[in-house]
Amino acid sequence: MGDREDHDHCTHKFIELANELKDQGHDMQLVSAALMAASGIYATYITAGNAGGLQPSGIDKVVMLYRRSLEHIQQRKKEESEKAAS
């Protein structure tokens, strides 16, 4: 698998888990918040290890990466919607 395929595979696994938790009766906003928290914990871990934490500049970097990802997702959704409408 290439990087893109690996990324998509991992993304879909997280969505599957989120849907499983929703189907078990957990509130979708709670599931979303938990996924975001897990992402933040993991981003801290890969940057600073188990014992460390992010400096303010590291937090800014993670926030910017999350923002870019969210903007990219929204652009793709918009393009898919426009394509389906035509």
MMTF fields as JSON, N, C-alpha, C and O atoms, coordinates in Angstrom:
{
  "mmtfVersion": "1.0.0",
  "mmtfProducer": "UNKNOWN",
  "numBonds": 343,
  "numAtoms": 344,
  "numGroups": 86,
  "numChains": 1,
  "numModels": 1,
  "chainsPerModel": [1],
  "groupsPerChain": [86],
  "chainIdList": ["A"],
  "bondAtomList": [4, 2, 8, 6, 12, 10, 16, 14, 20, 18, 24, 22, 28, 26, 32, 30, 36, 34, 40, 38, 44, 42, 48, 46, 52, 50, 56, 54, 60, 58, 64, 62, 68, 66, 72, 70, 76, 74, 80, 78, 84, 82, 88, 86, 92, 90, 96, 94, 100, 98, 104, 102, 108, 106, 112, 110, 116, 114, 120, 118, 124, 122, 128, 126, 132, 130, 136, 134, 140, 138, 144, 142, 148, 146, 152, 150, 156, 154, 160, 158, 164, 162, 168, 166, 172, 170, 176, 174, 180, 178, 184, 182, 188, 186, 192, 190, 196, 194, 200, 198, 204, 202, 208, 206, 212, 210, 216, 214, 220, 218, 224, 222, 228, 226, 232, 230, 236, 234, 240, 238, 244, 242, 248, 246, 252, 250, 256, 254, 260, 258, 264, 262, 268, 266, 272, 270, 276, 274, 280, 278, 284, 282, 288, 286, 292, 290, 296, 294, 300, 298, 304, 302, 308, 306, 312, 310, 316, 314, 320, 318, 324, 322, 328, 326, 332, 330, 336, 334, 340, 338],
  "bondOrderList": [1, 1, 1, 1, 1, 1, 1, 1, 1, 1, 1, 1, 1, 1, 1, 1, 1, 1, 1, 1, 1, 1, 1, 1, 1, 1, 1, 1, 1, 1, 1, 1, 1, 1, 1, 1, 1, 1, 1, 1, 1, 1, 1, 1, 1, 1, 1, 1, 1, 1, 1, 1, 1, 1, 1, 1, 1, 1, 1, 1, 1, 1, 1, 1, 1, 1, 1, 1, 1, 1, 1, 1, 1, 1, 1, 1, 1, 1, 1, 1, 1, 1, 1, 1, 1],
  "groupList": [{"groupName": "MET", "atomNameList": ["N", "CA", "C", "O"], "elementList": ["N", "C", "C", "O"], "formalChargeList": [0, 0, 0, 0], "bondAtomList": [1, 0, 2, 1, 3, 2], "bondOrderList": [1, 1, 2], "singleLetterCode": "M", "chemCompType": "L-PEPTIDE LINKING"}, {"groupName": "GLY", "atomNameList": ["N", "CA", "C", "O"], "elementList": ["N", "C", "C", "O"], "formalChargeList": [0, 0, 0, 0], "bondAtomList": [1, 0, 2, 1, 3, 2], "bondOrderList": [1, 1, 2], "singleLetterCode": "G", "chemCompType": "PEPTIDE LINKING"}, {"groupName": "ASP", "atomNameList": ["N", "CA", "C", "O"], "elementList": ["N", "C", "C", "O"], "formalChargeList": [0, 0, 0, 0], "bondAtomList": [1, 0, 2, 1, 3, 2], "bondOrderList": [1, 1, 2], "singleLetterCode": "D", "chemCompType": "L-PEPTIDE LINKING"}, {"groupName": "ARG", "atomNameList": ["N", "CA", "C", "O"], "elementList": ["N", "C", "C", "O"], "formalChargeList": [0, 0, 0, 0], "bondAtomList": [1, 0, 2, 1, 3, 2], "bondOrderList": [1, 1, 2], "singleLetterCode": "R", "chemCompType": "L-PEPTIDE LINKING"}, {"groupName": "GLU", "atomNameList": ["N", "CA", "C", "O"], "elementList": ["N", "C", "C", "O"], "formalChargeList": [0, 0, 0, 0], "bondAtomList": [1, 0, 2, 1, 3, 2], "bondOrderList": [1, 1, 2], "singleLetterCode": "E", "chemCompType": "L-PEPTIDE LINKING"}, {"groupName": "HIS", "atomNameList": ["N", "CA", "C", "O"], "elementList": ["N", "C", "C", "O"], "formalChargeList": [0, 0, 0, 0], "bondAtomList": [1, 0, 2, 1, 3, 2], "bondOrderList": [1, 1, 2], "singleLetterCode": "H", "chemCompType": "L-PEPTIDE LINKING"}, {"groupName": "CYS", "atomNameList": ["N", "CA", "C", "O"], "elementList": ["N", "C", "C", "O"], "formalChargeList": [0, 0, 0, 0], "bondAtomList": [1, 0, 2, 1, 3, 2], "bondOrderList": [1, 1, 2], "singleLetterCode": "C", "chemCompType": "L-PEPTIDE LINKING"}, {"groupName": "THR", "atomNameList": ["N", "CA", "C", "O"], "elementList": ["N", "C", "C", "O"], "formalChargeList": [0, 0, 0, 0], "bondAtomList": [1, 0, 2, 1, 3, 2], "bondOrderList": [1, 1, 2], "singleLetterCode": "T", "chemCompType": "L-PEPTIDE LINKING"}, {"groupName": "LYS", "atomNameList": ["N", "CA", "C", "O"], "elementList": ["N", "C", "C", "O"], "formalChargeList": [0, 0, 0, 0], "bondAtomList": [1, 0, 2, 1, 3, 2], "bondOrderList": [1, 1, 2], "singleLetterCode": "K", "chemCompType": "L-PEPTIDE LINKING"}, {"groupName": "PHE", "atomNameList": ["N", "CA", "C", "O"], "elementList": ["N", "C", "C", "O"], "formalChargeList": [0, 0, 0, 0], "bondAtomList": [1, 0, 2, 1, 3, 2], "bondOrderList": [1, 1, 2], "singleLetterCode": "F", "chemCompType": "L-PEPTIDE LINKING"}, {"groupName": "ILE", "atomNameList": ["N", "CA", "C", "O"], "elementList": ["N", "C", "C", "O"], "formalChargeList": [0, 0, 0, 0], "bondAtomList": [1, 0, 2, 1, 3, 2], "bondOrderList": [1, 1, 2], "singleLetterCode": "I", "chemCompType": "L-PEPTIDE LINKING"}, {"groupName": "LEU", "atomNameList": ["N", "CA", "C", "O"], "elementList": ["N", "C", "C", "O"], "formalChargeList": [0, 0, 0, 0], "bondAtomList": [1, 0, 2, 1, 3, 2], "bondOrderList": [1, 1, 2], "singleLetterCode": "L", "chemCompType": "L-PEPTIDE LINKING"}, {"groupName": "ALA", "atomNameList": ["N", "CA", "C", "O"], "elementList": ["N", "C", "C", "O"], "formalChargeList": [0, 0, 0, 0], "bondAtomList": [1, 0, 2, 1, 3, 2], "bondOrderList": [1, 1, 2], "singleLetterCode": "A", "chemCompType": "L-PEPTIDE LINKING"}, {"groupName": "ASN", "atomNameList": ["N", "CA", "C", "O"], "elementList": ["N", "C", "C", "O"], "formalChargeList": [0, 0, 0, 0], "bondAtomList": [1, 0, 2, 1, 3, 2], "bondOrderList": [1, 1, 2], "singleLetterCode": "N", "chemCompType": "L-PEPTIDE LINKING"}, {"groupName": "GLN", "atomNameList": ["N", "CA", "C", "O"], "elementList": ["N", "C", "C", "O"], "formalChargeList": [0, 0, 0, 0], "bondAtomList": [1, 0, 2, 1, 3, 2], "bondOrderList": [1, 1, 2], "singleLetterCode": "Q", "chemCompType": "L-PEPTIDE LINKING"}, {"groupName": "VAL", "atomNameList": ["N", "CA", "C", "O"], "elementList": ["N", "C", "C", "O"], "formalChargeList": [0, 0, 0, 0], "bondAtomList": [1, 0, 2, 1, 3, 2], "bondOrderList": [1, 1, 2], "singleLetterCode": "V", "chemCompType": "L-PEPTIDE LINKING"}, {"groupName": "SER", "atomNameList": ["N", "CA", "C", "O"], "elementList": ["N", "C", "C", "O"], "formalChargeList": [0, 0, 0, 0], "bondAtomList": [1, 0, 2, 1, 3, 2], "bondOrderList": [1, 1, 2], "singleLetterCode": "S", "chemCompType": "L-PEPTIDE LINKING"}, {"groupName": "TYR", "atomNameList": ["N", "CA", "C", "O"], "elementList": ["N", "C", "C", "O"], "formalChargeList": [0, 0, 0, 0], "bondAtomList": [1, 0, 2, 1, 3, 2], "bondOrderList": [1, 1, 2], "singleLetterCode": "Y", "chemCompType": "L-PEPTIDE LINKING"}, {"groupName": "PRO", "atomNameList": ["N", "CA", "C", "O"], "elementList": ["N", "C", "C", "O"], "formalChargeList": [0, 0, 0, 0], "bondAtomList": [1, 0, 2, 1, 3, 2], "bondOrderList": [1, 1, 2], "singleLetterCode": "P", "chemCompType": "L-PEPTIDE LINKING"}],
  "groupTypeList": [0, 1, 2, 3, 4, 2, 5, 2, 5, 6, 7, 5, 8, 9, 10, 4, 11, 12, 13, 4, 11, 8, 2, 14, 1, 5, 2, 0, 14, 11, 15, 16, 12, 12, 11, 0, 12, 12, 16, 1, 10, 17, 12, 7, 17, 10, 7, 12, 1, 13, 12, 1, 1, 11, 14, 18, 16, 1, 10, 2, 8, 15, 15, 0, 11, 17, 3, 3, 16, 11, 4, 5, 10, 14, 14, 3, 8, 8, 4, 4, 16, 4, 8, 12, 12, 16],
  "groupIdList": [1, 2, 3, 4, 5, 6, 7, 8, 9, 10, 11, 12, 13, 14, 15, 16, 17, 18, 19, 20, 21, 22, 23, 24, 25, 26, 27, 28, 29, 30, 31, 32, 33, 34, 35, 36, 37, 38, 39, 40, 41, 42, 43, 44, 45, 46, 47, 48, 49, 50, 51, 52, 53, 54, 55, 56, 57, 58, 59, 60, 61, 62, 63, 64, 65, 66, 67, 68, 69, 70, 71, 72, 73, 74, 75, 76, 77, 78, 79, 80, 81, 82, 83, 84, 85, 86],
  "secStructList": [7, 7, 2, 2, 2, 2, 2, 2, 2, 2, 2, 2, 2, 2, 2, 2, 2, 2, 2, 2, 2, 2, 2, 6, 6, 7, 7, 2, 2, 2, 2, 2, 2, 2, 2, 2, 2, 2, 2, 2, 2, 2, 2, 2, 2, 2, 2, 2, 6, 6, 6, 7, 7, 7, 7, 2, 2, 2, 2, 2, 2, 2, 2, 2, 2, 2, 2, 2, 2, 2, 2, 2, 2, 2, 2, 2, 2, 2, 2, 2, 2, 2, 2, 2, 2, 7],
  "xCoordList": [0.833, 0.0, 0.876, 1.937, 0.426, 1.122, 0.693, -0.2, 1.333, 1.019, -0.453, -1.092, -0.979, -2.375, -3.318, -4.266, -3.043, -3.875, -3.769, -4.771, -2.564, -2.379, -3.165, -3.83, -3.074, -3.786, -5.288, -5.956, -5.812, -7.247, -7.672, -8.733, -6.844, -7.152, -7.256, -8.223, -6.26, -6.272, -7.458, -8.107, -7.743, -8.878, -10.179, -10.99, -10.367, -11.595, -11.705, -12.81, -10.577, -10.61, -11.094, -11.865, -10.647, -11.104, -12.598, -13.322, -13.05, -14.471, -15.292, -16.36, -14.805, -15.49, -15.624, -16.694, -14.541, -14.581, -15.565, -16.333, -15.543, -16.477, -17.917, -18.771, -18.184, -19.542, -19.932, -21.089, -18.983, -19.263, -19.66, -20.631, -18.914, -19.232, -20.595, -21.363, -20.906, -22.221, -23.311, -24.339, -23.074, -24.064, -24.249, -25.282, -23.269, -23.388, -24.159, -24.368, -24.578, -25.396, -24.683, -25.292, -23.406, -22.683, -23.093, -23.286, -23.221, -23.575, -22.51, -21.316, -22.937, -21.987, -21.047, -19.878, -21.524, -20.637, -19.58, -18.435, -19.966, -19.008, -17.954, -16.763, -18.388, -17.457, -16.498, -15.293, -17.032, -16.19, -15.156, -13.98, -15.613, -14.702, -13.629, -12.472, -14.015, -13.052, -12.015, -10.831, -12.467, -11.517, -10.539, -9.347, -11.059, -10.182, -9.175, -7.997, -9.646, -8.754, -7.681, -6.504, -8.092, -7.131, -6.108, -4.922, -6.556, -5.644, -4.626, -3.437, -5.101, -4.197, -3.196, -2.021, -3.672, -2.771, -1.714, -0.534, -2.145, -1.2, -0.229, 0.953, -0.711, 0.178, 1.237, 2.397, 0.83, 1.79, 2.793, 3.993, 2.301, 3.171, 4.22, 5.397, 3.81, 4.797, 5.792, 6.889, 5.41, 6.313, 7.201, 8.397, 6.607, 7.329, 7.488, 8.119, 6.934, 7.031, 6.007, 5.206, 6.045, 5.077, 5.276, 4.311, 6.511, 6.802, 6.78, 6.793, 6.746, 6.844, 5.518, 4.467, 5.598, 4.424, 4.827, 6.015, 3.859, 4.121, 4.336, 3.662, 5.269, 5.453, 4.373, 3.759, 4.128, 3.125, 3.345, 2.376, 4.591, 4.847, 4.446, 3.996, 4.604, 4.186, 2.672, 2.129, 2.001, 0.54, 0.066, -0.857, 0.698, 0.336, 0.527, -0.288, 1.597, 1.87, 0.783, 0.295, 0.411, -0.629, -1.963, -2.69, -2.284, -3.523, -3.535, -4.556, -2.423, -2.342, -2.5, -3.193, -1.871, -2.013, -3.453, -3.969, -4.104, -5.5, -6.383, -7.295, -6.104, -6.873, -6.731, -7.724, -5.503, -5.274, -5.996, -6.576, -5.964, -6.647, -8.145, -8.783, -8.704, -10.139, -10.538, -11.576, -9.719, -9.993, -9.955, -10.796, -8.993, -8.872, -10.095, -10.633, -10.524, -11.703, -12.927, -13.709, -13.097, -14.264, -14.233, -15.27, -13.044, -12.921, -13.289, -13.998, -12.805, -13.149, -14.64, -15.226, -15.265, -16.705, -17.481, -18.465, -17.045, -17.698, -17.593, -18.576, -16.39, -16.186, -17.035, -17.622, -17.1, -17.92, -19.396, -20.113, -19.847, -21.239, -21.558, -22.604, -20.665, -20.868, -20.858, -21.632, -19.989, -19.908, -21.19, -21.692, -21.713, -22.943, -24.146, -25.093, -24.112, -25.23, -25.258, -26.296, -24.134, -24.091, -24.369, -24.364],
  "yCoordList": [-1.183, 0.0, 1.244, 1.27, 2.263, 3.535, 4.357, 3.961, 5.502, 6.361, 6.774, 6.77, 7.125, 7.557, 6.419, 6.619, 5.235, 4.078, 3.729, 3.403, 3.797, 3.538, 4.553, 4.198, 5.812, 6.88, 6.622, 6.69, 6.329, 6.063, 4.843, 4.849, 3.789, 2.577, 2.908, 2.524, 3.622, 3.977, 4.878, 4.702, 5.838, 6.733, 5.944, 6.168, 5.018, 4.221, 3.327, 3.084, 2.839, 2.028, 2.863, 2.374, 4.124, 4.991, 5.303, 5.354, 5.508, 5.76, 4.527, 4.653, 3.344, 2.105, 2.013, 1.684, 2.304, 2.255, 3.285, 2.988, 4.494, 5.528, 5.072, 5.272, 4.465, 3.983, 2.84, 2.742, 1.985, 0.917, 1.514, 1.072, 2.514, 3.153, 3.829, 3.743, 4.5, 5.125, 4.063, 4.244, 2.937, 1.863, 1.2, 0.579, 1.328, 0.799, 1.762, 1.485, 2.897, 3.833, 5.078, 5.907, 5.228, 6.426, 7.604, 7.456, 8.758, 9.973, 10.3, 10.19, 10.702, 10.975, 12.121, 12.084, 13.139, 14.244, 13.766, 14.214, 12.855, 12.278, 11.473, 11.573, 10.68, 9.87, 10.784, 10.535, 11.841, 12.783, 13.441, 13.555, 13.866, 14.49, 13.504, 13.882, 12.236, 11.223, 10.957, 10.785, 10.925, 10.75, 11.917, 11.728, 13.134, 14.303, 14.24, 14.551, 13.838, 13.707, 12.652, 12.864, 11.523, 10.47, 10.967, 10.657, 11.735, 12.297, 13.222, 13.181, 14.054, 14.956, 14.208, 14.569, 13.166, 12.35, 11.689, 11.664, 11.154, 10.466, 11.448, 11.138, 12.622, 13.643, 14.066, 14.283, 14.179, 14.508, 13.376, 13.616, 12.151, 10.978, 10.891, 10.676, 11.055, 10.899, 12.045, 11.908, 13.18, 14.335, 14.336, 14.617, 14.021, 14.195, 12.924, 12.952, 11.812, 10.58, 10.54, 11.461, 9.471, 9.296, 10.28, 10.668, 10.684, 11.506, 12.999, 13.816, 13.366, 14.776, 15.403, 14.762, 16.662, 17.415, 18.399, 18.643, 18.96, 19.913, 21.309, 21.726, 22.005, 23.421, 24.182, 23.611, 25.443, 26.206, 26.183, 26.145, 26.204, 26.158, 24.801, 24.724, 23.743, 22.417, 22.303, 21.674, 22.917, 22.938, 23.687, 23.244, 24.821, 25.599, 24.775, 24.845, 23.997, 23.176, 22.106, 21.899, 21.436, 20.407, 21.038, 20.477, 22.19, 22.88, 23.225, 23.043, 23.717, 24.075, 22.835, 22.884, 21.735, 20.503, 20.002, 19.538, 20.094, 19.676, 20.572, 20.094, 21.865, 22.825, 22.513, 22.467, 22.3, 21.978, 20.704, 20.626, 19.718, 18.456, 18.677, 18.169, 19.423, 19.689, 20.501, 20.238, 21.478, 22.261, 21.369, 21.503, 20.469, 19.545, 18.629, 18.399, 18.115, 17.244, 17.999, 17.46, 19.238, 20.011, 20.332, 20.329, 20.606, 20.865, 19.617, 19.707, 18.457, 17.206, 16.927, 16.5, 17.164, 16.943, 17.876, 17.464, 19.123, 20.092, 19.643, 19.685, 19.211, 18.754, 17.523, 17.42, 16.58, 15.377, 15.733, 15.149, 16.684, 17.108, 17.78, 17.518, 18.637, 19.312, 18.315, 18.448, 17.322, 16.298, 15.474, 15.151, 15.139, 14.34, 15.134, 14.556, 16.438, 17.283, 17.516, 17.882, 17.309, 17.564, 16.339, 16.416],
  "zCoordList": [0.0, 0.0, 0.0, 0.624, -0.699, -0.676, 0.525, 1.274, 0.703, 1.841, 1.857, 2.909, 0.702, 0.619, 1.018, 1.777, 0.5, 0.831, 2.313, 2.949, 2.86, 4.294, 5.129, 6.102, 4.729, 5.427, 5.396, 6.427, 4.22, 4.086, 4.893, 5.517, 4.885, 5.657, 7.144, 7.802, 7.672, 9.094, 9.419, 10.45, 8.552, 8.759, 8.856, 9.754, 7.918, 7.922, 9.166, 9.652, 9.681, 10.903, 12.09, 12.916, 12.181, 13.26, 13.114, 14.108, 11.892, 11.662, 12.032, 12.631, 11.682, 12.063, 13.577, 14.088, 14.295, 15.757, 16.304, 17.219, 15.744, 16.191, 15.975, 16.839, 14.834, 14.561, 15.493, 15.902, 15.827, 16.792, 18.136, 18.751, 18.594, 19.874, 19.822, 20.78, 18.718, 18.532, 18.583, 19.236, 17.879, 17.844, 19.213, 19.463, 20.086, 21.446, 22.352, 23.533, 21.782, 22.533, 23.024, 23.699, 22.702, 23.115, 22.238, 21.031, 22.848, 22.133, 21.087, 21.363, 19.886, 18.799, 19.141, 18.755, 19.856, 20.245, 21.233, 21.187, 22.127, 23.068, 22.314, 22.61, 21.347, 20.548, 19.798, 19.766, 19.196, 18.463, 19.387, 19.041, 20.554, 21.525, 21.989, 22.17, 22.182, 22.607, 21.514, 21.805, 20.25, 19.148, 19.08, 18.84, 19.296, 19.277, 20.429, 20.252, 21.599, 22.748, 22.472, 22.762, 21.915, 21.59, 20.582, 20.697, 19.599, 18.606, 19.273, 18.955, 20.2, 20.91, 21.778, 21.843, 22.442, 23.266, 22.388, 22.737, 21.248, 20.371, 19.725, 19.573, 19.344, 18.768, 19.792, 19.442, 21.052, 22.109, 22.287, 22.421, 22.288, 22.457, 21.349, 21.635, 20.089, 19.011, 18.982, 18.442, 19.565, 19.597, 20.835, 20.751, 21.986, 23.245, 24.061, 25.118, 23.599, 24.356, 25.483, 25.646, 26.25, 27.34, 28.481, 29.141, 28.72, 29.888, 29.582, 30.503, 28.308, 27.958, 27.609, 27.635, 27.286, 26.865, 25.793, 25.581, 25.124, 24.061, 24.63, 25.572, 24.051, 24.346, 23.573, 22.671, 23.898, 23.15, 21.63, 20.872, 21.182, 19.736, 19.156, 18.013, 19.929, 19.486, 19.411, 18.503, 20.374, 20.346, 19.107, 18.423, 18.821, 17.628, 16.361, 15.441, 16.313, 15.135, 14.955, 13.844, 16.031, 15.96, 15.555, 14.735, 16.12, 15.772, 14.283, 13.62, 13.748, 12.331, 11.452, 10.436, 11.827, 11.057, 11.085, 10.068, 12.248, 12.362, 11.497, 10.823, 11.523, 10.712, 9.227, 8.501, 8.778, 7.361, 6.962, 5.879, 7.824, 7.543, 7.434, 6.513, 8.357, 8.343, 7.105, 6.498, 6.737, 5.525, 4.286, 3.397, 4.225, 3.098, 3.018, 1.935, 4.155, 4.2, 3.695, 2.912, 4.138, 3.734, 2.239, 1.575, 1.719, 0.279, -0.527, -1.529, -0.086, -0.768, -0.713, -1.707, 0.443, 0.583, -0.343, -0.957, -0.444, -1.317, -2.773, -3.513, -3.182, -4.554, -4.856, -5.933, -3.898, -4.095, -4.221, -5.035, -3.422, -3.465, -4.803, -5.398, -5.27, -6.544, -7.695, -8.643, -7.615, -8.656, -8.704, -9.78, -7.524, -7.455, -7.958, -8.492, -7.79, -8.205, -9.713, -10.265, -10.376, -11.829, -12.665, -13.894]
}
